[in-house]
Amino acid sequence: MNRSVFYPLCNPCIAAVLLFSLVVGAAAQGTKTDDTGQKICIYAKRDIGAAKLRQGFVHGVTYEKGRDYSRTIELVTALKPASWRLANFDNNVYGFVVDEAKLPQTLGTAIVFNIQDVFNEHYGWDVRISPFCGPKKKNCFKSYDQFKRSWLGVVNGIVKGRAEKNFIIDYYDVFAEPNYGQGKLDMPVEQFYDTFKITHDALRQYQTNVKIVAPSFLGYGIKILSRFLVYVASNDLRLDALAWHEFDTPEVIPAHVDEIRAFFKTNPKLCNPAPPEIHINEYAPEGQYLIPGYCVGYLYYLEKAGVDHANRACWGLGNDCWNGFEGMFLNDNITTRPIYWVYKAYAEMNRIRILTESAVPQTIAIASRDDARKEIRVLAGRYGQKGRSGPLTIDINDIPYGAASVNVLISRIPDRGLQPQPAPPSPKAHVVAVMNGTVSVVIPDPRDGEAYSIVIR
């Protein structure tokens, strides 16, 4: 579904103007930004469907039974995670997510279990097949048959453990960046494909309706993904979700998803019975993942692309894959950074999505309408503009509920990088007249990388 449209200019709006310099301006007609400004238009009555939060995470809190996690659980639960991608080796993330926080039981959080991570934890990374393996190189296998026996031993151990302990697992994610870096499986492509097949067959032997995710490549590439899909279809395998990682910029995601969905249509055997879901099971590179504006950009374009699940990446900064919750917390797992408040604001926008328009792909907003509370929420961000500042106008058109005026609360989420922000941003409150169904919010000098949470009641 196309969730937003870009136009050279939004439609002119007749509006009451709210200036974020904390001065409420007088009503103005035909309000427009100047040549250096940017504009976002929001249409409160143009529904684009019920909200589906693309709020997912990887790895997480290293769990120690008996420790008090009540504050961490409170903070994480407030984000309403839709999925959690983990591998339960020495950190026992499963113990935190499922046993302690009980997120699947209370929020329906889908558990995605990664097989290759468990294999790598046991045998090591940089896996290769070579007749010249050293005697103590567990990650080197003298033949594909030797690798295959070891791989299947891990797969069988995982599924047997699940059956014996009644683990909650919604998806099995087979690989973990097998085409690059430490996760690379250095083997001919035919052996890589066969590794997927033997995993597929072993999993379905235990449970025919199990959901299987692959290949979780580092980066998007239509050639490498389409070749994998051709193999899947040619061998009558069922792939429940196609996955890859996005570490470029947010605005490229919809084109990637559209291209691969178009490829699905060229091979009906992939629709067995339905086309695979799309999982972007890691997103945001190290240079972007702590910047609030980029966080809004990824959430916006993941929604625009209509992906089924998405998981925020971690980068080991201060061990934040295991403590620090992907940069959202300090290592104490309770002190928040600014980006936490972006995801918290996003989690609160779980009602009807409404249409937004922007002329600049890196200046965007997600918007929702809650009819029960007579409330409109906006999460806006600016990113990737080389430090640019300058005014931003956000026009909210077709304000419903017949009010002559509205309360507008604006919270600035600054780009502070590693600095903590333990408390939520303090909102600035104003009462603004509604003129001709429109309210206009002008932020005079939003900085590149910042985000803004706006509530209109």
LUMLOTOR-443674 format. One record per residue (C-alpha): residue in three letters; x negated, y negated, z negated. Coordinates in Angstrom, 3 decimals. Layout:
# LUMLOTOR-443674
ATOM  code        xx        yy        zz
ATOM   ALA         X         Y         Z
...
END
This chain:
# LUMLOTOR-443674
ATOM  code        xx        yy        zz
ATOM   MET     0.000     0.000     0.000
ATOM   ASN    -1.332    -3.457     0.891
ATOM   ARG    -1.356    -5.176    -2.470
ATOM   SER    -2.533    -8.612    -1.405
ATOM   VAL    -2.991   -10.740     1.678
ATOM   PHE    -5.681   -13.258     2.576
ATOM   TYR    -4.719   -16.382     4.493
ATOM   PRO    -6.840   -19.374     5.503
ATOM   LEU    -4.659   -21.502     3.207
ATOM   CYS    -1.825   -20.580     0.885
ATOM   ASN     1.544   -22.152     1.552
ATOM   PRO     1.729   -25.711     0.210
ATOM   CYS     3.367   -25.751    -3.201
ATOM   ILE     5.453   -28.393    -4.926
ATOM   ALA     4.354   -28.025    -8.500
ATOM   ALA     3.926   -29.251   -11.989
ATOM   VAL     0.171   -29.402   -12.480
ATOM   LEU    -1.613   -28.032   -15.537
ATOM   LEU    -5.230   -29.117   -15.800
ATOM   PHE    -7.417   -26.697   -17.729
ATOM   SER    -9.481   -29.580   -19.049
ATOM   LEU    -6.692   -29.477   -21.664
ATOM   VAL    -4.912   -32.516   -20.221
ATOM   VAL    -1.415   -31.775   -18.917
ATOM   GLY    -0.972   -33.726   -15.730
ATOM   ALA     2.192   -35.409   -14.552
ATOM   ALA     4.350   -33.675   -11.953
ATOM   ALA     2.846   -33.922    -8.491
ATOM   GLN     4.183   -33.066    -5.082
ATOM   GLY     2.260   -31.177    -2.420
ATOM   THR    -0.611   -30.382    -4.790
ATOM   LYS    -3.687   -29.051    -2.944
ATOM   THR    -7.309   -28.500    -3.767
ATOM   ASP    -9.944   -30.623    -2.085
ATOM   ASP   -12.405   -29.327     0.518
ATOM   THR   -14.665   -27.790    -2.133
ATOM   GLY   -11.813   -26.163    -4.072
ATOM   GLN   -10.238   -22.743    -3.871
ATOM   LYS    -6.654   -21.636    -4.251
ATOM   ILE    -4.761   -18.534    -5.314
ATOM   CYS    -1.021   -18.288    -4.737
ATOM   ILE     1.141   -15.913    -6.773
ATOM   TYR     4.736   -15.041    -5.881
ATOM   ALA     6.624   -14.051    -9.003
ATOM   LYS     9.606   -12.518    -7.172
ATOM   ARG     7.655   -10.564    -4.541
ATOM   ASP     7.277    -7.154    -6.155
ATOM   ILE     4.633    -4.788    -4.841
ATOM   GLY     5.461    -1.891    -7.132
ATOM   ALA     5.086    -0.685   -10.677
ATOM   ALA     1.639    -1.188   -12.158
ATOM   LYS    -0.713     1.798   -12.151
ATOM   LEU    -3.777     0.992   -14.228
ATOM   ARG    -7.089     1.924   -12.560
ATOM   GLN    -8.693     2.056   -15.971
ATOM   GLY   -11.148     4.935   -16.332
ATOM   PHE   -14.497     5.576   -17.980
ATOM   VAL   -17.468     7.963   -17.900
ATOM   HIS   -19.422     9.576   -20.731
ATOM   GLY   -18.768     7.544   -23.879
ATOM   VAL   -19.209     7.704   -27.612
ATOM   THR   -21.588    10.318   -29.012
ATOM   TYR   -19.294    12.048   -31.473
ATOM   GLU   -20.268    13.063   -35.008
ATOM   LYS   -17.552    14.903   -36.873
ATOM   GLY   -16.633    13.297   -40.185
ATOM   ARG   -17.711     9.799   -39.229
ATOM   ASP   -15.176     6.961   -39.385
ATOM   TYR   -14.255     6.002   -35.816
ATOM   SER   -10.996     4.220   -36.621
ATOM   ARG   -12.090     0.794   -35.315
ATOM   THR   -13.657     2.260   -32.167
ATOM   ILE   -10.499     4.243   -31.477
ATOM   GLU    -8.370     1.139   -31.961
ATOM   LEU   -10.461    -0.806   -29.451
ATOM   VAL   -10.612     1.988   -26.871
ATOM   THR    -6.935     2.905   -27.164
ATOM   ALA    -6.011    -0.725   -26.440
ATOM   LEU    -7.562    -0.292   -22.971
ATOM   LYS    -5.080     2.484   -22.068
ATOM   PRO    -7.615     4.616   -20.153
ATOM   ALA    -6.004     6.561   -17.306
ATOM   SER    -8.933     8.972   -16.892
ATOM   TRP   -12.171     9.979   -18.571
ATOM   ARG   -15.010    11.677   -16.696
ATOM   LEU   -17.307    13.609   -18.979
ATOM   ALA   -19.516    16.656   -19.385
ATOM   ASN   -19.493    18.084   -22.852
ATOM   PHE   -23.132    18.876   -23.422
ATOM   ASP   -25.141    17.531   -26.366
ATOM   ASN   -23.108    14.351   -26.947
ATOM   ASN   -19.702    15.941   -27.569
ATOM   VAL   -17.837    13.110   -25.884
ATOM   TYR   -14.893    15.498   -25.566
ATOM   GLY   -14.758    15.652   -29.364
ATOM   PHE   -14.278    11.889   -29.511
ATOM   VAL   -11.896    11.464   -26.568
ATOM   VAL    -9.637    14.464   -27.227
ATOM   ASP   -10.069    15.677   -30.803
ATOM   GLU   -10.638    12.374   -32.608
ATOM   ALA    -9.007     9.650   -30.479
ATOM   LYS    -6.413    12.037   -28.981
ATOM   LEU    -6.181     9.962   -25.820
ATOM   PRO    -4.698    12.704   -23.579
ATOM   GLN    -2.102    13.493   -26.211
ATOM   THR    -1.039     9.876   -26.847
ATOM   LEU    -1.766     8.045   -23.570
ATOM   GLY    -1.848    10.846   -20.995
ATOM   THR    -5.526    10.171   -20.247
ATOM   ALA    -6.685    12.666   -17.600
ATOM   ILE    -9.875    14.570   -18.485
ATOM   VAL   -12.275    15.041   -15.555
ATOM   PHE   -14.980    17.587   -16.411
ATOM   ASN   -18.228    17.439   -14.445
ATOM   ILE   -19.890    20.777   -13.682
ATOM   GLN   -23.222    19.595   -12.268
ATOM   ASP   -23.964    17.518   -15.369
ATOM   VAL   -23.715    20.672   -17.479
ATOM   PHE   -25.930    22.563   -15.021
ATOM   ASN   -28.523    19.767   -15.046
ATOM   GLU   -28.501    19.594   -18.826
ATOM   HIS   -29.373    23.294   -18.939
ATOM   TYR   -31.762    23.596   -15.985
ATOM   GLY   -33.030    20.060   -15.525
ATOM   TRP   -32.602    17.377   -12.884
ATOM   ASP   -34.183    17.028    -9.421
ATOM   VAL   -33.073    20.543    -8.536
ATOM   ARG   -34.869    22.147    -5.592
ATOM   ILE   -35.322    25.493    -3.909
ATOM   SER   -38.878    26.505    -3.057
ATOM   PRO   -40.930    29.704    -3.017
ATOM   PHE   -43.707    27.774    -4.784
ATOM   CYS   -41.949    27.047    -8.104
ATOM   GLY   -44.140    26.756   -11.168
ATOM   PRO   -43.568    29.219   -14.020
ATOM   LYS   -41.988    26.661   -16.384
ATOM   LYS   -39.957    24.698   -13.824
ATOM   LYS   -36.364    25.574   -14.696
ATOM   ASN   -35.106    23.086   -12.117
ATOM   CYS   -36.925    24.909    -9.294
ATOM   PHE   -35.460    28.095    -7.813
ATOM   LYS   -37.441    30.440    -5.597
ATOM   SER   -34.399    31.263    -3.462
ATOM   TYR   -30.857    30.090    -2.889
ATOM   ASP   -29.609    33.395    -4.287
ATOM   GLN   -31.431    32.689    -7.554
ATOM   PHE   -29.935    29.192    -7.688
ATOM   LYS   -26.483    30.537    -6.881
ATOM   ARG   -26.593    33.087    -9.725
ATOM   SER   -27.613    30.372   -12.177
ATOM   TRP   -24.998    27.929   -10.884
ATOM   LEU   -22.201    30.480   -11.085
ATOM   GLY   -23.322    31.388   -14.594
ATOM   VAL   -22.674    27.791   -15.637
ATOM   VAL   -19.333    27.626   -13.801
ATOM   ASN   -18.122    30.871   -15.362
ATOM   GLY   -19.278    29.756   -18.794
ATOM   ILE   -17.302    26.512   -18.486
ATOM   VAL   -14.033    28.135   -17.436
ATOM   LYS   -14.327    30.898   -20.025
ATOM   GLY   -15.021    28.337   -22.723
ATOM   ARG   -11.973    26.379   -21.657
ATOM   ALA    -9.778    29.485   -21.870
ATOM   GLU   -11.155    30.576   -25.250
ATOM   LYS   -10.970    27.143   -26.902
ATOM   ASN    -7.938    25.825   -25.025
ATOM   PHE    -9.783    22.725   -23.829
ATOM   ILE    -7.781    20.018   -22.061
ATOM   ILE    -9.239    19.667   -18.550
ATOM   ASP    -7.176    18.090   -15.769
ATOM   TYR    -9.818    18.039   -13.022
ATOM   TYR   -13.087    19.858   -12.379
ATOM   ASP   -15.569    17.486   -10.730
ATOM   VAL   -18.094    19.776    -9.038
ATOM   PHE   -21.047    17.475    -8.302
ATOM   ALA   -22.780    14.406    -9.713
ATOM   GLU   -24.565    12.350    -7.035
ATOM   PRO   -25.995    15.478    -5.352
ATOM   ASN   -27.347    13.358    -2.480
ATOM   TYR   -29.637    11.029    -4.411
ATOM   GLY   -32.020    10.548    -7.312
ATOM   GLN   -32.127    12.822   -10.324
ATOM   GLY   -28.842    14.422    -9.350
ATOM   LYS   -30.053    15.447    -5.909
ATOM   LEU   -29.629    19.097    -4.991
ATOM   ASP   -32.580    19.499    -2.632
ATOM   MET   -31.292    22.226    -0.332
ATOM   PRO   -30.072    22.555     3.275
ATOM   VAL   -26.599    21.181     3.858
ATOM   GLU   -25.255    24.680     4.593
ATOM   GLN   -26.303    25.815     1.128
ATOM   PHE   -24.786    22.702    -0.424
ATOM   TYR   -21.474    23.427     1.295
ATOM   ASP   -21.658    27.049     0.170
ATOM   THR   -22.250    25.871    -3.399
ATOM   PHE   -18.957    24.030    -3.210
ATOM   LYS   -17.207    27.095    -1.770
ATOM   ILE   -18.415    29.512    -4.430
ATOM   THR   -17.430    26.992    -7.118
ATOM   HIS   -14.018    26.517    -5.533
ATOM   ASP   -13.423    30.267    -5.341
ATOM   ALA   -14.624    30.889    -8.900
ATOM   LEU   -12.397    28.164   -10.343
ATOM   ARG    -9.319    29.309    -8.439
ATOM   GLN    -9.953    32.892    -9.509
ATOM   TYR    -9.412    31.782   -13.088
ATOM   GLN    -6.591    29.329   -12.353
ATOM   THR    -5.032    29.010    -8.904
ATOM   ASN    -3.560    25.550    -9.512
ATOM   VAL    -6.727    24.006   -10.958
ATOM   LYS    -7.556    20.552    -9.551
ATOM   ILE   -10.975    20.278    -7.888
ATOM   VAL   -12.872    17.036    -7.178
ATOM   ALA   -15.891    16.643    -4.860
ATOM   PRO   -18.440    15.652    -3.642
ATOM   SER   -19.026    12.573    -5.883
ATOM   PHE   -21.716    11.223    -3.578
ATOM   LEU   -23.709     8.135    -4.420
ATOM   GLY   -22.201     5.576    -2.050
ATOM   TYR   -19.663     5.756     0.742
ATOM   GLY   -20.473     7.086     4.196
ATOM   ILE   -17.847     8.199     6.692
ATOM   LYS   -20.221    10.618     8.449
ATOM   ILE   -21.385    12.509     5.389
ATOM   LEU   -17.906    12.615     3.859
ATOM   SER   -16.154    13.634     7.084
ATOM   ARG   -18.627    16.479     7.668
ATOM   PHE   -17.916    17.738     4.167
ATOM   LEU   -14.168    17.513     4.802
ATOM   VAL   -14.482    19.423     8.085
ATOM   TYR   -16.224    22.228     6.194
ATOM   VAL   -13.467    22.236     3.565
ATOM   ALA   -10.722    22.481     6.182
ATOM   SER   -12.555    25.030     8.348
ATOM   ASN   -12.941    27.359     5.378
ATOM   ASP    -9.349    26.997     4.174
ATOM   LEU   -10.410    25.458     0.876
ATOM   ARG    -8.202    23.131    -1.113
ATOM   LEU    -9.751    19.856    -2.212
ATOM   ASP    -7.525    18.015    -4.660
ATOM   ALA    -9.528    14.790    -4.769
ATOM   LEU   -12.262    13.308    -2.598
ATOM   ALA   -14.713    11.299    -4.698
ATOM   TRP   -17.627     8.958    -4.213
ATOM   HIS   -19.342     6.107    -6.085
ATOM   GLU   -19.066     2.436    -5.104
ATOM   PHE   -22.126     0.315    -5.901
ATOM   ASP   -21.923    -2.380    -3.223
ATOM   THR   -19.390    -5.180    -3.727
ATOM   PRO   -15.727    -4.867    -4.721
ATOM   GLU   -14.164    -6.213    -1.526
ATOM   VAL   -15.496    -3.360     0.660
ATOM   ILE   -13.505    -0.692    -1.178
ATOM   PRO   -10.142    -1.007     0.669
ATOM   ALA   -11.785    -0.595     4.088
ATOM   HIS   -13.596     2.535     2.903
ATOM   VAL   -10.417     4.054     1.515
ATOM   ASP    -8.398     3.181     4.618
ATOM   GLU   -11.035     4.762     6.860
ATOM   ILE   -11.150     8.037     4.956
ATOM   ARG    -7.356     8.249     4.699
ATOM   ALA    -7.171     7.793     8.455
ATOM   PHE    -9.575    10.718     8.783
ATOM   PHE    -7.290    12.879     6.627
ATOM   LYS    -4.575    12.412     9.238
ATOM   THR    -6.803    13.811    11.977
ATOM   ASN    -7.114    17.149    10.170
ATOM   PRO    -3.764    18.426     8.858
ATOM   LYS    -5.457    21.358     7.099
ATOM   LEU    -6.768    18.896     4.528
ATOM   CYS    -3.172    18.299     3.465
ATOM   ASN    -2.801    21.494     1.488
ATOM   PRO    -0.029    20.705     0.610
ATOM   ALA    -0.782    16.977     0.216
ATOM   PRO    -3.821    14.928     1.284
ATOM   PRO    -6.588    14.722    -1.315
ATOM   GLU    -6.409    12.022    -3.922
ATOM   ILE    -9.084     9.322    -3.817
ATOM   HIS   -11.337     9.049    -6.873
ATOM   ILE   -13.931     6.291    -7.122
ATOM   ASN   -15.444     8.049   -10.088
ATOM   GLU   -18.211     5.530   -10.717
ATOM   TYR   -18.175     1.868    -9.715
ATOM   ALA   -20.099    -1.382   -10.361
ATOM   PRO   -23.915    -1.457   -10.071
ATOM   GLU   -26.201    -2.527   -12.897
ATOM   GLY   -26.424    -6.105   -11.641
ATOM   GLN   -22.640    -6.552   -11.725
ATOM   TYR   -21.148    -4.395   -14.446
ATOM   LEU   -21.534    -6.917   -17.297
ATOM   ILE   -20.096    -9.865   -15.328
ATOM   PRO   -16.397   -10.570   -16.055
ATOM   GLY   -15.649   -11.934   -12.577
ATOM   TYR   -16.995    -8.772   -10.955
ATOM   CYS   -14.943    -6.648   -13.351
ATOM   VAL   -11.768    -8.407   -12.191
ATOM   GLY   -12.897    -7.987    -8.587
ATOM   TYR   -13.308    -4.237    -8.920
ATOM   LEU    -9.969    -3.803   -10.657
ATOM   TYR    -8.263    -5.947    -8.024
ATOM   TYR    -9.711    -4.123    -5.011
ATOM   LEU    -9.268    -0.668    -6.551
ATOM   GLU    -5.586    -1.517    -6.862
ATOM   LYS    -5.468    -2.993    -3.375
ATOM   ALA    -6.972     0.221    -1.968
ATOM   GLY    -4.481     2.342    -3.890
ATOM   VAL    -7.118     4.702    -5.307
ATOM   ASP    -5.763     7.381    -7.618
ATOM   HIS    -8.472     7.283   -10.284
ATOM   ALA   -11.479     5.038   -10.878
ATOM   ASN   -14.185     5.213   -13.520
ATOM   ARG   -16.488     2.423   -14.578
ATOM   ALA   -20.200     3.315   -14.389
ATOM   CYS   -22.761     3.086   -17.181
ATOM   TRP   -26.426     2.280   -16.674
ATOM   GLY   -28.245     3.388   -19.805
ATOM   LEU   -28.714    -0.193   -20.991
ATOM   GLY   -29.491     0.259   -24.680
ATOM   ASN   -28.214     3.825   -24.303
ATOM   ASP   -24.773     2.490   -23.326
ATOM   CYS   -23.767     5.731   -21.637
ATOM   TRP   -23.518     7.226   -25.136
ATOM   ASN   -23.384     4.246   -27.504
ATOM   GLY   -22.136     0.903   -26.294
ATOM   PHE   -19.277     2.198   -24.170
ATOM   GLU   -20.641     1.223   -20.755
ATOM   GLY   -21.748    -2.185   -21.918
ATOM   MET   -18.418    -3.169   -23.450
ATOM   PHE   -19.739    -2.783   -27.006
ATOM   LEU   -23.018    -3.209   -28.772
ATOM   ASN   -24.568     0.068   -29.896
ATOM   ASP   -22.447     0.060   -33.043
ATOM   ASN   -19.435     0.889   -30.818
ATOM   ILE   -17.280    -1.764   -32.490
ATOM   THR   -18.780    -5.172   -31.591
ATOM   THR   -17.357    -6.234   -28.245
ATOM   ARG   -18.927    -8.073   -25.335
ATOM   PRO   -16.977   -10.473   -23.042
ATOM   ILE   -16.160    -7.795   -20.447
ATOM   TYR   -14.163    -5.847   -23.031
ATOM   TRP   -11.608    -8.668   -23.040
ATOM   VAL   -11.252    -8.439   -19.253
ATOM   TYR   -10.230    -4.791   -19.522
ATOM   LYS    -8.040    -5.514   -22.554
ATOM   ALA    -6.152    -8.204   -20.618
ATOM   TYR    -5.820    -5.836   -17.659
ATOM   ALA    -4.395    -3.074   -19.866
ATOM   GLU    -1.668    -5.459   -21.038
ATOM   MET    -0.534    -6.005   -17.432
ATOM   ASN     1.294    -2.705   -17.145
ATOM   ARG     4.658    -3.830   -15.767
ATOM   ILE     5.678    -4.907   -12.245
ATOM   ARG     2.872    -6.019    -9.937
ATOM   ILE     3.583    -9.154    -7.928
ATOM   LEU     1.963   -10.435    -4.736
ATOM   THR    -1.115   -12.657    -4.807
ATOM   GLU    -2.846   -14.449    -1.926
ATOM   SER    -6.304   -15.939    -1.693
ATOM   ALA    -8.348   -17.517     1.061
ATOM   VAL   -11.651   -16.366    -0.500
ATOM   PRO   -12.201   -12.612    -0.964
ATOM   GLN   -14.440   -13.201    -4.006
ATOM   THR   -11.867   -15.375    -5.796
ATOM   ILE    -8.980   -13.142    -6.721
ATOM   ALA    -6.171   -12.509    -9.193
ATOM   ILE    -4.051    -9.612   -10.380
ATOM   ALA    -0.560   -10.593   -11.496
ATOM   SER     2.333    -8.847   -13.222
ATOM   ARG     5.876    -9.666   -14.283
ATOM   ASP     7.565    -8.330   -17.408
ATOM   ASP    11.286    -8.966   -17.149
ATOM   ALA    12.050    -7.630   -20.623
ATOM   ARG     9.740   -10.223   -22.193
ATOM   LYS    10.345   -12.865   -19.491
ATOM   GLU     6.628   -13.117   -19.024
ATOM   ILE     4.117   -13.388   -16.180
ATOM   ARG     0.462   -12.414   -16.682
ATOM   VAL    -2.450   -13.338   -14.424
ATOM   LEU    -6.018   -12.046   -14.537
ATOM   ALA    -8.215   -14.156   -12.264
ATOM   GLY   -11.912   -13.949   -11.478
ATOM   ARG   -14.647   -15.406    -9.323
ATOM   TYR   -17.787   -13.486    -8.383
ATOM   GLY   -20.603   -13.227    -5.855
ATOM   GLN   -20.612   -16.907    -4.859
ATOM   LYS   -24.251   -17.696    -5.645
ATOM   GLY   -23.481   -19.742    -8.733
ATOM   ARG   -20.823   -21.850    -7.071
ATOM   SER   -18.479   -23.859    -9.239
ATOM   GLY   -15.668   -26.200    -8.249
ATOM   PRO   -11.949   -26.435    -8.888
ATOM   LEU    -9.608   -23.477    -8.685
ATOM   THR    -5.865   -23.918    -8.273
ATOM   ILE    -3.532   -21.074    -9.194
ATOM   ASP     0.023   -21.653    -7.980
ATOM   ILE     2.720   -19.462    -9.514
ATOM   ASN     5.733   -19.680    -7.201
ATOM   ASP     9.343   -18.597    -7.696
ATOM   ILE     9.195   -18.653   -11.484
ATOM   PRO    12.211   -16.564   -12.573
ATOM   TYR    14.467   -16.726   -15.629
ATOM   GLY    15.802   -20.229   -14.931
ATOM   ALA    13.631   -22.056   -17.474
ATOM   ALA    13.059   -25.797   -17.134
ATOM   SER     9.620   -25.409   -18.691
ATOM   VAL     7.218   -22.623   -19.595
ATOM   ASN     4.497   -21.996   -22.154
ATOM   VAL     1.137   -21.424   -20.483
ATOM   LEU    -1.731   -19.792   -22.388
ATOM   ILE    -5.160   -19.810   -20.708
ATOM   SER    -8.092   -17.792   -22.037
ATOM   ARG   -11.562   -18.215   -20.522
ATOM   ILE   -13.734   -15.069   -20.497
ATOM   PRO   -17.307   -16.325   -20.028
ATOM   ASP   -20.212   -14.615   -18.314
ATOM   ARG   -22.535   -14.073   -21.279
ATOM   GLY   -24.191   -10.851   -20.200
ATOM   LEU   -25.507    -8.956   -23.214
ATOM   GLN   -24.269   -11.469   -25.776
ATOM   PRO   -21.487   -10.248   -28.080
ATOM   GLN   -18.010   -11.682   -28.225
ATOM   PRO   -16.444   -10.010   -31.264
ATOM   ALA   -13.133   -11.891   -31.102
ATOM   PRO   -10.801   -12.386   -28.156
ATOM   PRO   -11.136   -15.704   -26.304
ATOM   SER    -9.054   -18.419   -27.915
ATOM   PRO    -6.195   -19.398   -25.593
ATOM   LYS    -5.366   -23.009   -24.826
ATOM   ALA    -1.604   -23.528   -25.003
ATOM   HIS     0.569   -25.972   -23.051
ATOM   VAL     4.225   -26.530   -22.295
ATOM   VAL     4.657   -27.230   -18.593
ATOM   ALA     7.714   -28.268   -16.625
ATOM   VAL     8.845   -26.006   -13.792
ATOM   MET     9.527   -28.003   -10.638
ATOM   ASN    11.150   -26.413    -7.610
ATOM   GLY    10.380   -23.000    -9.124
ATOM   THR     6.612   -23.549    -9.235
ATOM   VAL     3.922   -24.118   -11.827
ATOM   SER     0.370   -24.967   -10.799
ATOM   VAL    -2.666   -24.322   -12.996
ATOM   VAL    -5.833   -26.188   -12.022
ATOM   ILE    -9.104   -25.021   -13.540
ATOM   PRO   -11.509   -27.861   -12.759
ATOM   ASP   -14.855   -26.088   -13.008
ATOM   PRO   -14.669   -22.274   -13.277
ATOM   ARG   -18.138   -20.794   -13.075
ATOM   ASP   -19.193   -17.995   -10.795
ATOM   GLY   -18.838   -14.770   -12.796
ATOM   GLU   -16.139   -15.987   -15.162
ATOM   ALA   -12.647   -14.552   -15.618
ATOM   TYR    -9.408   -16.114   -16.855
ATOM   SER    -6.438   -14.506   -18.540
ATOM   ILE    -3.249   -16.531   -18.124
ATOM   VAL     0.099   -15.810   -19.788
ATOM   ILE     3.248   -17.687   -18.711
ATOM   ARG     6.387   -17.369   -20.858
END
